[in-house]
Amino acid sequence: MQALYVVAVTVLFPGSILALAAGAVFGLVLGSLLVWMGTVLGQTLAFMIGRYSNRACTSHCRHFALDPD
């Protein structure tokens, strides 16, 4: 369930659907804990992908915008 939630958060799938499903399947406390952990991991993964995989493109675009010549 957590791996599904991590992927869903990373690709911007609405998390409320999975949060409700986790609550229904695992109960309120365990479902909340799993949703919280999945959300944190998914957001961290999305940040790392954005930071490291697009660094060259972002750097190039930033320099082009500051000095188009």
CHARMM internal coordinates of N, CA and C (Angstrom, degrees):
IC EDIT
DIST 1 N 1 CA 1.4559
DIST 1 CA 1 C 1.5268
ANGL 1 N 1 CA 1 C 110.31
DIST 1 C 2 N 1.3304
ANGL 1 CA 1 C 2 N 116.72
DIHE 1 N 1 CA 1 C 2 N -40.88
DIST 2 N 2 CA 1.4539
ANGL 1 C 2 N 2 CA 119.22
DIHE 1 CA 1 C 2 N 2 CA -178.15
DIST 2 CA 2 C 1.5168
ANGL 2 N 2 CA 2 C 111.70
DIHE 1 C 2 N 2 CA 2 C -66.08
DIST 2 C 3 N 1.3208
ANGL 2 CA 2 C 3 N 117.23
DIHE 2 N 2 CA 2 C 3 N -40.43
DIST 3 N 3 CA 1.4629
ANGL 2 C 3 N 3 CA 120.01
DIHE 2 CA 2 C 3 N 3 CA 179.40
DIST 3 CA 3 C 1.5218
ANGL 3 N 3 CA 3 C 110.33
DIHE 2 C 3 N 3 CA 3 C -62.22
DIST 3 C 4 N 1.3236
ANGL 3 CA 3 C 4 N 116.75
DIHE 3 N 3 CA 3 C 4 N -39.68
DIST 4 N 4 CA 1.4691
ANGL 3 C 4 N 4 CA 120.73
DIHE 3 CA 3 C 4 N 4 CA 176.86
DIST 4 CA 4 C 1.5239
ANGL 4 N 4 CA 4 C 110.49
DIHE 3 C 4 N 4 CA 4 C -62.96
DIST 4 C 5 N 1.3242
ANGL 4 CA 4 C 5 N 116.84
DIHE 4 N 4 CA 4 C 5 N -41.92
DIST 5 N 5 CA 1.4584
ANGL 4 C 5 N 5 CA 120.78
DIHE 4 CA 4 C 5 N 5 CA -179.23
DIST 5 CA 5 C 1.5309
ANGL 5 N 5 CA 5 C 111.31
DIHE 4 C 5 N 5 CA 5 C -67.67
DIST 5 C 6 N 1.3351
ANGL 5 CA 5 C 6 N 116.80
DIHE 5 N 5 CA 5 C 6 N -39.35
DIST 6 N 6 CA 1.4657
ANGL 5 C 6 N 6 CA 120.69
DIHE 5 CA 5 C 6 N 6 CA 178.42
DIST 6 CA 6 C 1.5277
ANGL 6 N 6 CA 6 C 109.96
DIHE 5 C 6 N 6 CA 6 C -61.53
DIST 6 C 7 N 1.3171
ANGL 6 CA 6 C 7 N 116.82
DIHE 6 N 6 CA 6 C 7 N -45.95
DIST 7 N 7 CA 1.4742
ANGL 6 C 7 N 7 CA 120.84
DIHE 6 CA 6 C 7 N 7 CA 178.91
DIST 7 CA 7 C 1.5232
ANGL 7 N 7 CA 7 C 110.33
DIHE 6 C 7 N 7 CA 7 C -65.01
DIST 7 C 8 N 1.3228
ANGL 7 CA 7 C 8 N 117.40
DIHE 7 N 7 CA 7 C 8 N -41.95
DIST 8 N 8 CA 1.4639
ANGL 7 C 8 N 8 CA 121.08
DIHE 7 CA 7 C 8 N 8 CA -178.98
DIST 8 CA 8 C 1.5258
ANGL 8 N 8 CA 8 C 111.62
DIHE 7 C 8 N 8 CA 8 C -62.59
DIST 8 C 9 N 1.3192
ANGL 8 CA 8 C 9 N 116.85
DIHE 8 N 8 CA 8 C 9 N -42.62
DIST 9 N 9 CA 1.4671
ANGL 8 C 9 N 9 CA 120.07
DIHE 8 CA 8 C 9 N 9 CA 178.74
DIST 9 CA 9 C 1.5260
ANGL 9 N 9 CA 9 C 110.24
DIHE 8 C 9 N 9 CA 9 C -67.04
DIST 9 C 10 N 1.3221
ANGL 9 CA 9 C 10 N 116.54
DIHE 9 N 9 CA 9 C 10 N -38.80
DIST 10 N 10 CA 1.4609
ANGL 9 C 10 N 10 CA 120.45
DIHE 9 CA 9 C 10 N 10 CA -178.37
DIST 10 CA 10 C 1.5205
ANGL 10 N 10 CA 10 C 111.84
DIHE 9 C 10 N 10 CA 10 C -64.51
DIST 10 C 11 N 1.3231
ANGL 10 CA 10 C 11 N 117.80
DIHE 10 N 10 CA 10 C 11 N -37.62
DIST 11 N 11 CA 1.4711
ANGL 10 C 11 N 11 CA 120.77
DIHE 10 CA 10 C 11 N 11 CA -178.95
DIST 11 CA 11 C 1.5306
ANGL 11 N 11 CA 11 C 111.89
DIHE 10 C 11 N 11 CA 11 C -95.87
DIST 11 C 12 N 1.3254
ANGL 11 CA 11 C 12 N 117.02
DIHE 11 N 11 CA 11 C 12 N 14.59
DIST 12 N 12 CA 1.4660
ANGL 11 C 12 N 12 CA 124.51
DIHE 11 CA 11 C 12 N 12 CA 174.62
DIST 12 CA 12 C 1.5293
ANGL 12 N 12 CA 12 C 114.00
DIHE 11 C 12 N 12 CA 12 C 64.90
DIST 12 C 13 N 1.3285
ANGL 12 CA 12 C 13 N 117.46
DIHE 12 N 12 CA 12 C 13 N 33.57
DIST 13 N 13 CA 1.4611
ANGL 12 C 13 N 13 CA 122.24
DIHE 12 CA 12 C 13 N 13 CA 172.53
DIST 13 CA 13 C 1.5199
ANGL 13 N 13 CA 13 C 107.91
DIHE 12 C 13 N 13 CA 13 C -74.31
DIST 13 C 14 N 1.3336
ANGL 13 CA 13 C 14 N 118.86
DIHE 13 N 13 CA 13 C 14 N 141.96
DIST 14 N 14 CA 1.4658
ANGL 13 C 14 N 14 CA 119.63
DIHE 13 CA 13 C 14 N 14 CA -179.93
DIST 14 CA 14 C 1.5272
ANGL 14 N 14 CA 14 C 111.90
DIHE 13 C 14 N 14 CA 14 C -59.75
DIST 14 C 15 N 1.3017
ANGL 14 CA 14 C 15 N 115.35
DIHE 14 N 14 CA 14 C 15 N 119.79
DIST 15 N 15 CA 1.4559
ANGL 14 C 15 N 15 CA 120.60
DIHE 14 CA 14 C 15 N 15 CA -175.51
DIST 15 CA 15 C 1.5091
ANGL 15 N 15 CA 15 C 114.36
DIHE 14 C 15 N 15 CA 15 C -76.25
DIST 15 C 16 N 1.3181
ANGL 15 CA 15 C 16 N 118.19
DIHE 15 N 15 CA 15 C 16 N -17.23
DIST 16 N 16 CA 1.4584
ANGL 15 C 16 N 16 CA 120.01
DIHE 15 CA 15 C 16 N 16 CA -177.54
DIST 16 CA 16 C 1.5220
ANGL 16 N 16 CA 16 C 111.90
DIHE 15 C 16 N 16 CA 16 C -64.40
DIST 16 C 17 N 1.3158
ANGL 16 CA 16 C 17 N 117.45
DIHE 16 N 16 CA 16 C 17 N -33.76
DIST 17 N 17 CA 1.4635
ANGL 16 C 17 N 17 CA 120.58
DIHE 16 CA 16 C 17 N 17 CA 179.21
DIST 17 CA 17 C 1.5278
ANGL 17 N 17 CA 17 C 110.03
DIHE 16 C 17 N 17 CA 17 C -65.44
DIST 17 C 18 N 1.3257
ANGL 17 CA 17 C 18 N 116.25
DIHE 17 N 17 CA 17 C 18 N -46.30
DIST 18 N 18 CA 1.4586
ANGL 17 C 18 N 18 CA 119.72
DIHE 17 CA 17 C 18 N 18 CA 179.18
DIST 18 CA 18 C 1.5260
ANGL 18 N 18 CA 18 C 111.80
DIHE 17 C 18 N 18 CA 18 C -70.26
DIST 18 C 19 N 1.3215
ANGL 18 CA 18 C 19 N 117.96
DIHE 18 N 18 CA 18 C 19 N -31.68
DIST 19 N 19 CA 1.4614
ANGL 18 C 19 N 19 CA 120.60
DIHE 18 CA 18 C 19 N 19 CA 178.01
DIST 19 CA 19 C 1.5285
ANGL 19 N 19 CA 19 C 110.45
DIHE 18 C 19 N 19 CA 19 C -66.21
DIST 19 C 20 N 1.3123
ANGL 19 CA 19 C 20 N 116.65
DIHE 19 N 19 CA 19 C 20 N -42.10
DIST 20 N 20 CA 1.4648
ANGL 19 C 20 N 20 CA 119.82
DIHE 19 CA 19 C 20 N 20 CA 177.22
DIST 20 CA 20 C 1.5272
ANGL 20 N 20 CA 20 C 110.83
DIHE 19 C 20 N 20 CA 20 C -65.02
DIST 20 C 21 N 1.3320
ANGL 20 CA 20 C 21 N 116.48
DIHE 20 N 20 CA 20 C 21 N -40.41
DIST 21 N 21 CA 1.4656
ANGL 20 C 21 N 21 CA 119.93
DIHE 20 CA 20 C 21 N 21 CA 178.57
DIST 21 CA 21 C 1.5252
ANGL 21 N 21 CA 21 C 110.87
DIHE 20 C 21 N 21 CA 21 C -64.71
DIST 21 C 22 N 1.3282
ANGL 21 CA 21 C 22 N 117.69
DIHE 21 N 21 CA 21 C 22 N -40.99
DIST 22 N 22 CA 1.4618
ANGL 21 C 22 N 22 CA 120.78
DIHE 21 CA 21 C 22 N 22 CA 179.01
DIST 22 CA 22 C 1.5201
ANGL 22 N 22 CA 22 C 110.66
DIHE 21 C 22 N 22 CA 22 C -64.26
DIST 22 C 23 N 1.3178
ANGL 22 CA 22 C 23 N 117.32
DIHE 22 N 22 CA 22 C 23 N -39.54
DIST 23 N 23 CA 1.4624
ANGL 22 C 23 N 23 CA 120.42
DIHE 22 CA 22 C 23 N 23 CA 177.19
DIST 23 CA 23 C 1.5174
ANGL 23 N 23 CA 23 C 112.35
DIHE 22 C 23 N 23 CA 23 C -65.08
DIST 23 C 24 N 1.3282
ANGL 23 CA 23 C 24 N 115.62
DIHE 23 N 23 CA 23 C 24 N -38.40
DIST 24 N 24 CA 1.4628
ANGL 23 C 24 N 24 CA 119.36
DIHE 23 CA 23 C 24 N 24 CA 179.91
DIST 24 CA 24 C 1.5310
ANGL 24 N 24 CA 24 C 111.56
DIHE 23 C 24 N 24 CA 24 C -71.02
DIST 24 C 25 N 1.3241
ANGL 24 CA 24 C 25 N 116.96
DIHE 24 N 24 CA 24 C 25 N -37.54
DIST 25 N 25 CA 1.4640
ANGL 24 C 25 N 25 CA 120.41
DIHE 24 CA 24 C 25 N 25 CA -175.81
DIST 25 CA 25 C 1.5246
ANGL 25 N 25 CA 25 C 111.90
DIHE 24 C 25 N 25 CA 25 C -82.17
DIST 25 C 26 N 1.3334
ANGL 25 CA 25 C 26 N 117.83
DIHE 25 N 25 CA 25 C 26 N -45.31
DIST 26 N 26 CA 1.4624
ANGL 25 C 26 N 26 CA 121.36
DIHE 25 CA 25 C 26 N 26 CA -172.07
DIST 26 CA 26 C 1.5199
ANGL 26 N 26 CA 26 C 114.25
DIHE 25 C 26 N 26 CA 26 C -103.95
DIST 26 C 27 N 1.2989
ANGL 26 CA 26 C 27 N 119.17
DIHE 26 N 26 CA 26 C 27 N -6.33
DIST 27 N 27 CA 1.4544
ANGL 26 C 27 N 27 CA 121.40
DIHE 26 CA 26 C 27 N 27 CA -177.67
DIST 27 CA 27 C 1.5235
ANGL 27 N 27 CA 27 C 110.82
DIHE 26 C 27 N 27 CA 27 C 93.32
DIST 27 C 28 N 1.3056
ANGL 27 CA 27 C 28 N 115.77
DIHE 27 N 27 CA 27 C 28 N 170.79
DIST 28 N 28 CA 1.4636
ANGL 27 C 28 N 28 CA 121.14
DIHE 27 CA 27 C 28 N 28 CA -172.94
DIST 28 CA 28 C 1.5307
ANGL 28 N 28 CA 28 C 112.53
DIHE 27 C 28 N 28 CA 28 C -65.61
DIST 28 C 29 N 1.3151
ANGL 28 CA 28 C 29 N 118.14
DIHE 28 N 28 CA 28 C 29 N -51.80
DIST 29 N 29 CA 1.4647
ANGL 28 C 29 N 29 CA 120.72
DIHE 28 CA 28 C 29 N 29 CA -173.65
DIST 29 CA 29 C 1.5244
ANGL 29 N 29 CA 29 C 111.57
DIHE 28 C 29 N 29 CA 29 C -71.16
DIST 29 C 30 N 1.3233
ANGL 29 CA 29 C 30 N 117.54
DIHE 29 N 29 CA 29 C 30 N -53.85
DIST 30 N 30 CA 1.4617
ANGL 29 C 30 N 30 CA 120.77
DIHE 29 CA 29 C 30 N 30 CA -178.87
DIST 30 CA 30 C 1.5318
ANGL 30 N 30 CA 30 C 110.89
DIHE 29 C 30 N 30 CA 30 C -66.00
DIST 30 C 31 N 1.3374
ANGL 30 CA 30 C 31 N 117.32
DIHE 30 N 30 CA 30 C 31 N -39.70
DIST 31 N 31 CA 1.4637
ANGL 30 C 31 N 31 CA 120.89
DIHE 30 CA 30 C 31 N 31 CA 177.51
DIST 31 CA 31 C 1.5143
ANGL 31 N 31 CA 31 C 111.69
DIHE 30 C 31 N 31 CA 31 C -62.29
DIST 31 C 32 N 1.3357
ANGL 31 CA 31 C 32 N 117.59
DIHE 31 N 31 CA 31 C 32 N -41.63
DIST 32 N 32 CA 1.4658
ANGL 31 C 32 N 32 CA 121.28
DIHE 31 CA 31 C 32 N 32 CA 177.77
DIST 32 CA 32 C 1.5146
ANGL 32 N 32 CA 32 C 111.24
DIHE 31 C 32 N 32 CA 32 C -64.22
DIST 32 C 33 N 1.3230
ANGL 32 CA 32 C 33 N 116.81
DIHE 32 N 32 CA 32 C 33 N -41.48
DIST 33 N 33 CA 1.4572
ANGL 32 C 33 N 33 CA 121.08
DIHE 32 CA 32 C 33 N 33 CA 179.09
DIST 33 CA 33 C 1.5320
ANGL 33 N 33 CA 33 C 111.01
DIHE 32 C 33 N 33 CA 33 C -64.23
DIST 33 C 34 N 1.3216
ANGL 33 CA 33 C 34 N 117.19
DIHE 33 N 33 CA 33 C 34 N -44.30
DIST 34 N 34 CA 1.4585
ANGL 33 C 34 N 34 CA 120.78
DIHE 33 CA 33 C 34 N 34 CA 179.39
DIST 34 CA 34 C 1.5273
ANGL 34 N 34 CA 34 C 111.89
DIHE 33 C 34 N 34 CA 34 C -65.74
DIST 34 C 35 N 1.3207
ANGL 34 CA 34 C 35 N 116.84
DIHE 34 N 34 CA 34 C 35 N -39.82
DIST 35 N 35 CA 1.4644
ANGL 34 C 35 N 35 CA 120.59
DIHE 34 CA 34 C 35 N 35 CA 178.11
DIST 35 CA 35 C 1.5169
ANGL 35 N 35 CA 35 C 110.38
DIHE 34 C 35 N 35 CA 35 C -65.06
DIST 35 C 36 N 1.3230
ANGL 35 CA 35 C 36 N 117.24
DIHE 35 N 35 CA 35 C 36 N -42.77
DIST 36 N 36 CA 1.4652
ANGL 35 C 36 N 36 CA 120.95
DIHE 35 CA 35 C 36 N 36 CA 178.82
DIST 36 CA 36 C 1.5230
ANGL 36 N 36 CA 36 C 111.20
DIHE 35 C 36 N 36 CA 36 C -61.60
DIST 36 C 37 N 1.3296
ANGL 36 CA 36 C 37 N 116.66
DIHE 36 N 36 CA 36 C 37 N -46.57
DIST 37 N 37 CA 1.4640
ANGL 36 C 37 N 37 CA 120.04
DIHE 36 CA 36 C 37 N 37 CA -179.58
DIST 37 CA 37 C 1.5285
ANGL 37 N 37 CA 37 C 111.19
DIHE 36 C 37 N 37 CA 37 C -65.81
DIST 37 C 38 N 1.3182
ANGL 37 CA 37 C 38 N 117.32
DIHE 37 N 37 CA 37 C 38 N -40.92
DIST 38 N 38 CA 1.4559
ANGL 37 C 38 N 38 CA 120.54
DIHE 37 CA 37 C 38 N 38 CA 178.04
DIST 38 CA 38 C 1.5143
ANGL 38 N 38 CA 38 C 112.72
DIHE 37 C 38 N 38 CA 38 C -64.68
DIST 38 C 39 N 1.3274
ANGL 38 CA 38 C 39 N 116.30
DIHE 38 N 38 CA 38 C 39 N -38.28
DIST 39 N 39 CA 1.4613
ANGL 38 C 39 N 39 CA 120.55
DIHE 38 CA 38 C 39 N 39 CA 178.53
DIST 39 CA 39 C 1.5232
ANGL 39 N 39 CA 39 C 111.16
DIHE 38 C 39 N 39 CA 39 C -65.97
DIST 39 C 40 N 1.3119
ANGL 39 CA 39 C 40 N 116.91
DIHE 39 N 39 CA 39 C 40 N -45.31
DIST 40 N 40 CA 1.4684
ANGL 39 C 40 N 40 CA 120.50
DIHE 39 CA 39 C 40 N 40 CA 179.64
DIST 40 CA 40 C 1.5233
ANGL 40 N 40 CA 40 C 110.68
DIHE 39 C 40 N 40 CA 40 C -62.53
DIST 40 C 41 N 1.3265
ANGL 40 CA 40 C 41 N 117.64
DIHE 40 N 40 CA 40 C 41 N -45.27
DIST 41 N 41 CA 1.4581
ANGL 40 C 41 N 41 CA 120.89
DIHE 40 CA 40 C 41 N 41 CA 179.25
DIST 41 CA 41 C 1.5306
ANGL 41 N 41 CA 41 C 111.73
DIHE 40 C 41 N 41 CA 41 C -65.02
DIST 41 C 42 N 1.3184
ANGL 41 CA 41 C 42 N 117.00
DIHE 41 N 41 CA 41 C 42 N -40.42
DIST 42 N 42 CA 1.4648
ANGL 41 C 42 N 42 CA 120.85
DIHE 41 CA 41 C 42 N 42 CA 178.91
DIST 42 CA 42 C 1.5162
ANGL 42 N 42 CA 42 C 112.63
DIHE 41 C 42 N 42 CA 42 C -65.55
DIST 42 C 43 N 1.3161
ANGL 42 CA 42 C 43 N 116.55
DIHE 42 N 42 CA 42 C 43 N -42.05
DIST 43 N 43 CA 1.4592
ANGL 42 C 43 N 43 CA 119.75
DIHE 42 CA 42 C 43 N 43 CA 178.11
DIST 43 CA 43 C 1.5218
ANGL 43 N 43 CA 43 C 111.16
DIHE 42 C 43 N 43 CA 43 C -66.83
DIST 43 C 44 N 1.3149
ANGL 43 CA 43 C 44 N 116.92
DIHE 43 N 43 CA 43 C 44 N -38.47
DIST 44 N 44 CA 1.4574
ANGL 43 C 44 N 44 CA 120.44
DIHE 43 CA 43 C 44 N 44 CA 177.15
DIST 44 CA 44 C 1.5187
ANGL 44 N 44 CA 44 C 111.04
DIHE 43 C 44 N 44 CA 44 C -64.65
DIST 44 C 45 N 1.3261
ANGL 44 CA 44 C 45 N 116.92
DIHE 44 N 44 CA 44 C 45 N -43.02
DIST 45 N 45 CA 1.4579
ANGL 44 C 45 N 45 CA 121.24
DIHE 44 CA 44 C 45 N 45 CA 178.09
DIST 45 CA 45 C 1.5257
ANGL 45 N 45 CA 45 C 111.30
DIHE 44 C 45 N 45 CA 45 C -62.90
DIST 45 C 46 N 1.3253
ANGL 45 CA 45 C 46 N 117.46
DIHE 45 N 45 CA 45 C 46 N -43.57
DIST 46 N 46 CA 1.4695
ANGL 45 C 46 N 46 CA 120.35
DIHE 45 CA 45 C 46 N 46 CA 178.38
DIST 46 CA 46 C 1.5257
ANGL 46 N 46 CA 46 C 111.16
DIHE 45 C 46 N 46 CA 46 C -63.05
DIST 46 C 47 N 1.3228
ANGL 46 CA 46 C 47 N 117.22
DIHE 46 N 46 CA 46 C 47 N -39.52
DIST 47 N 47 CA 1.4529
ANGL 46 C 47 N 47 CA 120.98
DIHE 46 CA 46 C 47 N 47 CA 177.94
DIST 47 CA 47 C 1.5199
ANGL 47 N 47 CA 47 C 111.07
DIHE 46 C 47 N 47 CA 47 C -63.89
DIST 47 C 48 N 1.3310
ANGL 47 CA 47 C 48 N 116.87
DIHE 47 N 47 CA 47 C 48 N -45.62
DIST 48 N 48 CA 1.4647
ANGL 47 C 48 N 48 CA 120.46
DIHE 47 CA 47 C 48 N 48 CA -179.45
DIST 48 CA 48 C 1.5272
ANGL 48 N 48 CA 48 C 111.78
DIHE 47 C 48 N 48 CA 48 C -64.39
DIST 48 C 49 N 1.3141
ANGL 48 CA 48 C 49 N 117.29
DIHE 48 N 48 CA 48 C 49 N -40.48
DIST 49 N 49 CA 1.4600
ANGL 48 C 49 N 49 CA 120.46
DIHE 48 CA 48 C 49 N 49 CA 177.41
DIST 49 CA 49 C 1.5221
ANGL 49 N 49 CA 49 C 109.80
DIHE 48 C 49 N 49 CA 49 C -61.94
DIST 49 C 50 N 1.3145
ANGL 49 CA 49 C 50 N 116.57
DIHE 49 N 49 CA 49 C 50 N -47.14
DIST 50 N 50 CA 1.4591
ANGL 49 C 50 N 50 CA 120.15
DIHE 49 CA 49 C 50 N 50 CA 179.62
DIST 50 CA 50 C 1.5122
ANGL 50 N 50 CA 50 C 113.18
DIHE 49 C 50 N 50 CA 50 C -65.59
DIST 50 C 51 N 1.2984
ANGL 50 CA 50 C 51 N 116.68
DIHE 50 N 50 CA 50 C 51 N -36.53
DIST 51 N 51 CA 1.4585
ANGL 50 C 51 N 51 CA 119.63
DIHE 50 CA 50 C 51 N 51 CA -176.72
DIST 51 CA 51 C 1.5201
ANGL 51 N 51 CA 51 C 112.99
DIHE 50 C 51 N 51 CA 51 C -73.96
DIST 51 C 52 N 1.3187
ANGL 51 CA 51 C 52 N 116.85
DIHE 51 N 51 CA 51 C 52 N -45.95
DIST 52 N 52 CA 1.4578
ANGL 51 C 52 N 52 CA 119.45
DIHE 51 CA 51 C 52 N 52 CA -171.92
DIST 52 CA 52 C 1.5266
ANGL 52 N 52 CA 52 C 114.41
DIHE 51 C 52 N 52 CA 52 C -95.22
DIST 52 C 53 N 1.3195
ANGL 52 CA 52 C 53 N 118.62
DIHE 52 N 52 CA 52 C 53 N -32.75
DIST 53 N 53 CA 1.4620
ANGL 52 C 53 N 53 CA 118.22
DIHE 52 CA 52 C 53 N 53 CA -176.78
DIST 53 CA 53 C 1.5236
ANGL 53 N 53 CA 53 C 112.19
DIHE 52 C 53 N 53 CA 53 C -81.61
DIST 53 C 54 N 1.3006
ANGL 53 CA 53 C 54 N 118.14
DIHE 53 N 53 CA 53 C 54 N -25.17
DIST 54 N 54 CA 1.4619
ANGL 53 C 54 N 54 CA 120.72
DIHE 53 CA 53 C 54 N 54 CA -177.30
DIST 54 CA 54 C 1.5208
ANGL 54 N 54 CA 54 C 113.05
DIHE 53 C 54 N 54 CA 54 C -108.67
DIST 54 C 55 N 1.3110
ANGL 54 CA 54 C 55 N 117.37
DIHE 54 N 54 CA 54 C 55 N 13.71
DIST 55 N 55 CA 1.4589
ANGL 54 C 55 N 55 CA 120.82
DIHE 54 CA 54 C 55 N 55 CA -176.05
DIST 55 CA 55 C 1.5290
ANGL 55 N 55 CA 55 C 112.21
DIHE 54 C 55 N 55 CA 55 C -61.54
DIST 55 C 56 N 1.3185
ANGL 55 CA 55 C 56 N 118.91
DIHE 55 N 55 CA 55 C 56 N -44.91
DIST 56 N 56 CA 1.4647
ANGL 55 C 56 N 56 CA 122.01
DIHE 55 CA 55 C 56 N 56 CA -177.46
DIST 56 CA 56 C 1.5281
ANGL 56 N 56 CA 56 C 110.67
DIHE 55 C 56 N 56 CA 56 C -65.30
DIST 56 C 57 N 1.3173
ANGL 56 CA 56 C 57 N 116.72
DIHE 56 N 56 CA 56 C 57 N -43.79
DIST 57 N 57 CA 1.4634
ANGL 56 C 57 N 57 CA 120.47
DIHE 56 CA 56 C 57 N 57 CA -179.65
DIST 57 CA 57 C 1.5289
ANGL 57 N 57 CA 57 C 110.53
DIHE 56 C 57 N 57 CA 57 C -65.46
DIST 57 C 58 N 1.3106
ANGL 57 CA 57 C 58 N 116.74
DIHE 57 N 57 CA 57 C 58 N -43.54
DIST 58 N 58 CA 1.4629
ANGL 57 C 58 N 58 CA 120.22
DIHE 57 CA 57 C 58 N 58 CA 179.91
DIST 58 CA 58 C 1.5182
ANGL 58 N 58 CA 58 C 111.05
DIHE 57 C 58 N 58 CA 58 C -64.52
DIST 58 C 59 N 1.3036
ANGL 58 CA 58 C 59 N 116.90
DIHE 58 N 58 CA 58 C 59 N -42.66
DIST 59 N 59 CA 1.4589
ANGL 58 C 59 N 59 CA 121.07
DIHE 58 CA 58 C 59 N 59 CA 178.96
DIST 59 CA 59 C 1.5292
ANGL 59 N 59 CA 59 C 111.03
DIHE 58 C 59 N 59 CA 59 C -62.77
DIST 59 C 60 N 1.3196
ANGL 59 CA 59 C 60 N 116.10
DIHE 59 N 59 CA 59 C 60 N -42.67
DIST 60 N 60 CA 1.4634
ANGL 59 C 60 N 60 CA 120.64
DIHE 59 CA 59 C 60 N 60 CA 179.11
DIST 60 CA 60 C 1.5342
ANGL 60 N 60 CA 60 C 110.81
DIHE 59 C 60 N 60 CA 60 C -64.10
DIST 60 C 61 N 1.3156
ANGL 60 CA 60 C 61 N 117.03
DIHE 60 N 60 CA 60 C 61 N -45.51
DIST 61 N 61 CA 1.4710
ANGL 60 C 61 N 61 CA 120.72
DIHE 60 CA 60 C 61 N 61 CA -179.18
DIST 61 CA 61 C 1.5205
ANGL 61 N 61 CA 61 C 111.42
DIHE 60 C 61 N 61 CA 61 C -65.34
DIST 61 C 62 N 1.3347
ANGL 61 CA 61 C 62 N 116.67
DIHE 61 N 61 CA 61 C 62 N -38.73
DIST 62 N 62 CA 1.4679
ANGL 61 C 62 N 62 CA 120.07
DIHE 61 CA 61 C 62 N 62 CA 179.64
DIST 62 CA 62 C 1.5248
ANGL 62 N 62 CA 62 C 110.63
DIHE 61 C 62 N 62 CA 62 C -64.71
DIST 62 C 63 N 1.3252
ANGL 62 CA 62 C 63 N 117.23
DIHE 62 N 62 CA 62 C 63 N -44.31
DIST 63 N 63 CA 1.4613
ANGL 62 C 63 N 63 CA 120.32
DIHE 62 CA 62 C 63 N 63 CA 179.55
DIST 63 CA 63 C 1.5278
ANGL 63 N 63 CA 63 C 110.99
DIHE 62 C 63 N 63 CA 63 C -67.40
DIST 63 C 64 N 1.3163
ANGL 63 CA 63 C 64 N 116.95
DIHE 63 N 63 CA 63 C 64 N -35.10
DIST 64 N 64 CA 1.4630
ANGL 63 C 64 N 64 CA 120.17
DIHE 63 CA 63 C 64 N 64 CA 178.69
DIST 64 CA 64 C 1.5247
ANGL 64 N 64 CA 64 C 110.44
DIHE 63 C 64 N 64 CA 64 C -66.90
DIST 64 C 65 N 1.3298
ANGL 64 CA 64 C 65 N 117.00
DIHE 64 N 64 CA 64 C 65 N -39.82
DIST 65 N 65 CA 1.4591
ANGL 64 C 65 N 65 CA 120.46
DIHE 64 CA 64 C 65 N 65 CA -179.60
DIST 65 CA 65 C 1.5317
ANGL 65 N 65 CA 65 C 111.38
DIHE 64 C 65 N 65 CA 65 C -68.12
DIST 65 C 66 N 1.3339
ANGL 65 CA 65 C 66 N 117.27
DIHE 65 N 65 CA 65 C 66 N -34.33
DIST 66 N 66 CA 1.4624
ANGL 65 C 66 N 66 CA 120.06
DIHE 65 CA 65 C 66 N 66 CA 179.97
DIST 66 CA 66 C 1.5236
ANGL 66 N 66 CA 66 C 112.26
DIHE 65 C 66 N 66 CA 66 C -78.13
DIST 66 C 67 N 1.3173
ANGL 66 CA 66 C 67 N 117.56
DIHE 66 N 66 CA 66 C 67 N -34.51
DIST 67 N 67 CA 1.4497
ANGL 66 C 67 N 67 CA 122.21
DIHE 66 CA 66 C 67 N 67 CA -177.12
DIST 67 CA 67 C 1.5360
ANGL 67 N 67 CA 67 C 110.02
DIHE 66 C 67 N 67 CA 67 C -141.11
DIST 67 C 68 N 1.3301
ANGL 67 CA 67 C 68 N 118.25
DIHE 67 N 67 CA 67 C 68 N 86.57
DIST 68 N 68 CA 1.4721
ANGL 67 C 68 N 68 CA 120.02
DIHE 67 CA 67 C 68 N 68 CA -174.24
DIST 68 CA 68 C 1.5316
ANGL 68 N 68 CA 68 C 114.79
DIHE 67 C 68 N 68 CA 68 C -68.07
DIST 68 C 69 N 1.2934
ANGL 68 CA 68 C 69 N 118.62
DIHE 68 N 68 CA 68 C 69 N -10.90
DIST 69 N 69 CA 1.4833
ANGL 68 C 69 N 69 CA 119.71
DIHE 68 CA 68 C 69 N 69 CA -178.85
DIST 69 CA 69 C 1.4772
ANGL 69 N 69 CA 69 C 112.51
DIHE 68 C 69 N 69 CA 69 C -79.29
END
COOR INIT
IC SEED 1 N 1 CA 1 C
IC BUILD
